[in-house]
Amino acid sequence: HNPQVVVNREAGKAPIIIHAEPGKPVTLDAAGSKDPDGNALTYHWFFYAEAGRGNVTLDREDGPVVHATVSRPGAAHIIPTVEDNGAPPLTAYRRVILQTAPR
């Protein structure tokens, strides 16, 4: 079974919308993610620039917790990728949208 991605305690498959302020970091925590088969998990985060108008910097790309800072107004899409170490390894994704208001 694929891992179940939980971000900031929100389970499910729907995108997560977080209101952010430009220049202020937002914590994204996927440590609550789990694998139904009990396999170990690895995490990778990436900014999906093609999906929105915002711009974001991540303090790291690996690990269960990252800090994202939006530099301009708009919707910045971030994708956490969670992979288990099963045979074969399975991957799950979730969309996080950092929404900022225009200045």
C-alpha positions, -999 to 999 in steps of 0.1 A, spaced: 0 0 0 11 36 -7 21 58 22 -5 82 36 7 117 35 -3 139 65 8 175 65 4 197 96 -19 171 110 -42 171 80 -48 136 66 -66 129 34 -59 135 -3 -73 170 -8 -49 199 -13 -40 218 19 -44 256 17 -23 276 41 -24 314 43 11 328 43 27 363 46 55 371 22 89 370 39 77 350 69 85 313 71 58 287 73 64 253 89 53 223 69 54 191 89 48 156 73 61 137 103 26 123 109 26 105 76 25 67 78 27 36 58 -1 10 62 24 -18 57 47 -4 85 76 4 61 101 32 68 95 65 50 117 90 33 105 126 24 113 150 -4 97 184 -10 97 205 -41 83 238 -53 59 233 -82 65 266 -100 44 259 -131 12 255 -110 9 290 -95 21 326 -95 38 328 -62 75 321 -55 88 301 -25 121 291 -10 124 259 10 150 257 37 157 221 28 143 195 3 145 163 24 132 153 58 97 153 73 98 190 83 106 220 61 102 258 63 88 276 33 91 313 27 70 330 1 87 360 -16 58 374 -36 20 373 -35 1 346 -53 -4 309 -48 28 289 -43 24 251 -48 46 228 -28 46 190 -32 57 167 -4 67 133 -17 67 104 7 82 71 -3 83 38 16 111 12 16 89 -17 6 96 -41 -23 88 -24 -46 90 11 -30 57 30 -33 53 68 -34 25 92 -24 21 129 -30 1 157 -15 -3 193 -27 2 222 -3 -8 257 -15 7 287 2 -18 315 -5 -7 351 0 -27 382 -4 -16 410 -28 3 439 -11 
